[in-house]
Amino acid sequence: MNIQADRAVAFFDLADDCIRVESSFLTGMEQVFVNDELISKKLSWRFKSVHTFEWKGQTIEIKIRLSGRLLSSVVIEFWVNSEMKDSDEWDLKRVMQQAKQLKAQQSWWKMLLTIFVFGMAGAAVGYSLASLFKG
């Protein structure tokens, strides 16, 4: 499971294969990859959606649904031959709080970087002007 500000990313293992599921919180775009190859893609604004495909003789289903109070959770389930193997769940309130914290940390570093870059540029201009007029 990987928590990002705008989407849920889940990873599931099927023998030697890696299945990655991405579901956007903002656009509703859902994508299923097997070993980084796009297998299924759909735009869904429903409470439930299912991605079904065959892989090495097995029927794979990825079920994505909204649950919880006020549909505040996203659940991604991994099914192989009609048997649930794994699932991941995101609480959207917690995801949004983590996104705010990450954004605050990023803005702090951006501010320090901006001060450093402009400080170095100011020092270079000041040194050049002082050398020019000192003469």
N, C-alpha and C positions, 0 to 999 in steps of 0.2 A: 504494500500500500504506500502510496506517495501522495502527500497532501500539498496541493498547490492552490493558489488563490482563485483560479477560474475553472478548475476541473478536477475530477477524481481520476486517478491512474491506479489500476490494480494489476498485479502480476500473478499469474498462476502457472504452475509447472505441470506438464503432461509428458512423463518419461523424460526424454532429452529435449523436448520442445518447450519454449517459453511463450505463453499467451499473455499479451498486454491489452488491457481494456482501458480506453479513455472516454470519459463522459463529461462534457462541458456543462458547468452549472449555468452559464450565461446563454449559450446558443442552442443547447439541446442536441448538439452533434455527438454521436456515439460512434466510436471506431474500435474494431477488434483486429489485432495484429497477431500473427503467429510467426515467431522468429523474425520480427520486423517487416513481415510481408502483410500488407493490408488485405484482410479476408472479408470483412463486412463493415459497411458504413451506412448509417441512416440518421436522419434528422428526426428527432422524436420529442414531442411536447406532451406525451401521455404519461400516465402514472406508472405504466409498466411497458417494457419492450423486451423482445427476445431476439437474439441473434443465433441462428442455427446453421451449422455447417458440418461437413464430414471431414475428418482428418485421420489419415492412416487407418481407415476402416472403423472409426469410432464416431458416434454422433455427439457433437459438442454443442451445448447450449449455454449462452451467456444471457442471464436474466438481470435486467436492470429495473429497479422499482423505487418509488418514493414511499417512505413509511414514516411512522412517528406522528407526534402531535403536529398539526398544521403542515404535514408532509415535510418535516424539517430534516429528514435523514435520507441518504441515498444508499441503497444496498445493491451490490453487484455479486451475483451468485454464479458459480462455475459448476456446470453439470456435465457428466460424461455418461453416456448410455442410460439416461434417465435416473442417474444417481448423483446427488449433490456431493461434490468433493471439497469445496471451499467457498468462502464468501468474505467480503469486506464491506464495512459500513462506515459512512461519513456522516457526522453530525454537522450540518451546515453552519450552525451558530459557532461551534468550535473552530471550524475551518475559517470563517470570516475573522474571528479574533486572532488566529495565528497569522492570517494574511495582513491584518493591521500591524501586528508586531513586526513582521518581516519588512513591511513597507517603512515603518518607523526606523528600523535598523538600517535599511538601505538609504533613507534620506539623511541619516546622521553621517554615514560614510561619504555620501555625495557632497554634503556640505563641507566636510573636512577636505575632500579632494579639491573642491572648487576654491576654497580659501588658499590651499597650498599652491595651486596652479596660478591663480591671480597674484599671490604674494611673490612667486618666483618671477612672473612677468613684470611686476612692479619693480622688483629689485634690479632686473636686467635693464629696464628703461631708466631707472634712477642712476645706475652706475654709468650707463652710456652718456646720459646728459651731464653728469658730473665730470666725466672724462673729457667731454667735448668742450665745456665752458672753462675747465681748469687750465687748459691749454698750453 
